[in-house]
Amino acid sequence: MAKHPLPTHVFSSQEIRQAELDLVRLESISLFSLVERAAASAFDLLFSQGLPATPVVVAGSGNNGSDALVLARMLADKGASCRVLRQDSQKYTDENEQAFELLMAAGVPVESLNRDSLHCALTGADLLIDGLLGTGVKGAPREDVSAIIEMINSAQVSVLSLDLPSGLNANTGRVHGVAVIADLTICFGALKQGLFTSDARDHCGDICFGDIGLQAVLPVSRCRMLQGAFLQQVFRPRRQNSHKGSYGKVCIVGGVQGMSGAVRLAGEACLRAGAGLVKLVSHWSHASTINLARPELMVHGCELVDMETYQVLGWPDVLVMGPGLGVDDWGFNLFKAALMSDKPMLLDADALNLLAKQPEQRRNWILTPHPAEAARLLNCSVAEVENDRFAAVDALQNRYGGVVVLKGSGTLISDGNEVVVAPVGNPGLASGGCGDVLSGIIGALLAQGFAPMTAAVAGVILHGDAADLAAAHGIRGMLASDLMSGIRQLVNPL
């Protein structure tokens, strides 16, 4: 199947539901017309791949089930040998009942959905179409529904989920209990924000868009989904008449005794992402050796925060604070000294842990917490952060200002006006030092004159795409330093 670019704006399930109702009023049509449009877009997707011969269609009692039943009728009309299993319910939606009646009138048998019927139907099936649960899911599915989902996930058959994988929260991307693991998800009308972060990245597979005509009635969205194509818009060829001073000076502060690797990785990433000059402020005990393998890095060894250290902190255009900093007196004193500057800065790692102990708000910084650091900054649990990452990034930005990068699977970036979700990277980034590399990248982009939000978004995407390049040699065992060649490649697009 040829992959088409997805829309960039994403929405909450409530916004999409309201848009559907507005479109029904605007065009004087029924909700069932939208069901038919959704099913038709799914049929077109399957047709582009080659229609399945023996699909199993699993339909719930709501309008996600309605989509599935109409799609089953369309497939049967083209000669597919469909097995249609419908969830028993005392309360079907009107659209579900209408779809069922049309399916029966077309002579397609419908069976009751249970473990036995599903087990029988899966024998010889070449595709399972998941229309069990829709966007109304908030918590864990009922026990009987969970058992059906577990059977789907254990079956050796490809899965197409309609609108979203059953059991997934459309707004947060979280799975409470169990959710379908799809190979392909077709999202109808508008992209649901939860499909691109948290647990969703393990459940959606490839995501496609099914247009049902909502564009004219959708609200202005404050949330966008951006991926690698964004980098092509950001990086332009450099002027021939330029020099190292044209691309910014960055000072990276960190590397307490025994932690020189973090600041060293951040420094090299900063150079690879295009900064003109990079100086490390690190512990005196390793200052003479930290740049042996990368002599382009300048190093200032610091034992005490003295006048020379203040002068060094006043030298750069941008400060990056935190990689390997530590939270003892050495790191804390450097942290306080750096905060006396009014320069643009990025705070990561232990700088965030120190900030959590003495919160303040600034407009010109970028904070890059992972979920545990975010929990400390918000004085809550990691589970609370992960249960609604969109709410967490908004709370962080509201409390601390600037731009906040909430790292994780489907990183979120917020400047208070908009939120960007970036579903980039891979599990190879779950390795020590990868966050330090991201700090160096974003610091470099800030120093080159990018606005903080642009620097943060481009940095996250660049970091994730570099990880994908490195993953060509395998995800397990991937090191933070493996990203360096990819960074250089990606900041020089053809």
C-alpha positions, 0 to 999 in steps of 0.5 A: 500500500502506498503511504499517504501523509497524515493530516497534521492536526489532531483532536480529542474524541469530544471535538470529533464527536461534536464535529460529526453532529455539526456536519449532520446538521450542516448537510441535513444528513443522518449519522448513518451516512457518516457510518457509510462514509467511514466504512467506504474509506476502510473498503477503499483502503482494503481494495488498495491492498487487495481485498481479503478473501476470508475476513472475520468481522468483530462488531460491538454494539456502538457505532464502531460496530456499525462501521464494521457491519457496513464494511462487512456488507461491502466486502460480501458484495465483492465476493468475500466470504465474511464471518460476522460476529456481533456482540450481544447487547440490550442496547445497540445504537440506532445506526448499529441496528440499521447496519445489522438490518441491511446486512441481514437483508443482503443475506450475510449471516451474523453470529453471536460473538463469544469465545467459541464463535471467535475461535471457530471463525479465526480458522482459515481467516486472512484478516480480522476487522476490529470494530468492537469498541470505539472512542467512548472507552475510558477504563478497562473493558468488561471481563468478557470483552477483555477475553475476546480482545486477548483471543484477537491478540493471540490469533495468528492473523492480521488485524485492521482496527476501525477508528482505533484499536478496541480498548485504547483511550482515544484522548490519552493513548493509555490502555487500562487492562487490555486493548487490541494490537492492530497491524493497521488502524484507519482513523475516521474523520480526524486524527485522535490525539491519543493514537500517537503517544503512550501505549498507543504506539504498541497497539496501532501499527501503521495509521491511515486516515479515512476522510468522511468530510469533517474538515469544514466543521472541525474546530481550530486545534491546538495540537499537531502531530509532526514527524520527519517531514518537518525537518525538511521545512526547518533546515536550509543550506548555509550561506557560503559567507559564514563562520563558526560565530554565525552558528552560536556558542553553547555552554553545557554544564554538567558532569560531576565526578564520575559522570563525565560521559553525559556532558561529553555526549551532549557536547558532541551531539551539540556539535553534530547538530550544527553549533559553531562552538561548544564548551563544557563546564565539568568537574575538574577531575576529568577536565583534562581527559573528557575531550580526548576523543573529540578535541573540537570540544572546549572544556572548563574544569570547575571545582568551585564556582569562582569568578572564572566560572561566572565568566565562562557562563557568560560566554555562550549564547545558550546554556544547557544545564543538567547532563550528569550534573548531580544534586550535591553541593557541586551541582547545586552551586553551578545550578544557582550560578547558571540561573543568574543568567538571563540567556536562553537555556535548556534544563535536563536531568539533575537540573530538573530535579534541583528545579523541582526543589525550588520551582520558578517560572521563565519564558526563555527556557526549555525543560526536557523531563522524562516521566519520573522527572515530570512527576517530581516537578509536579509533585505527583506519581509517575502513574498520574503523569502517564495516565494523561500525558497531555494534561501533564505537559500542560500542567508543567508548562503552566507551572514552569513556563517556557517550552516543555518537552515531555519525553517518552513514547510519543514525546509531547512538546508544549509552549502553552499555546500549542502542543505537538506530539511527535511519534518518532524514535524506537526502544533503542533510545531506552539506553543511558545517554540518549537524553543527553544527546537530545539536550545537546541537539536542542541546545545547538538549534537554539544557538543557531537562532531557531525559536524555542518551540521550533528548536524543541520540536525539530530536536525531538524529531531529529533525535528520533529519526537518528535513532531509526537510522541507528536501528538499522543495525538492531535496537538492542545494544544501540548506544547513545553515541550511535546517533551521532552520524545520523544527526549529521546526516539529518541536519543536511537534508538533500 
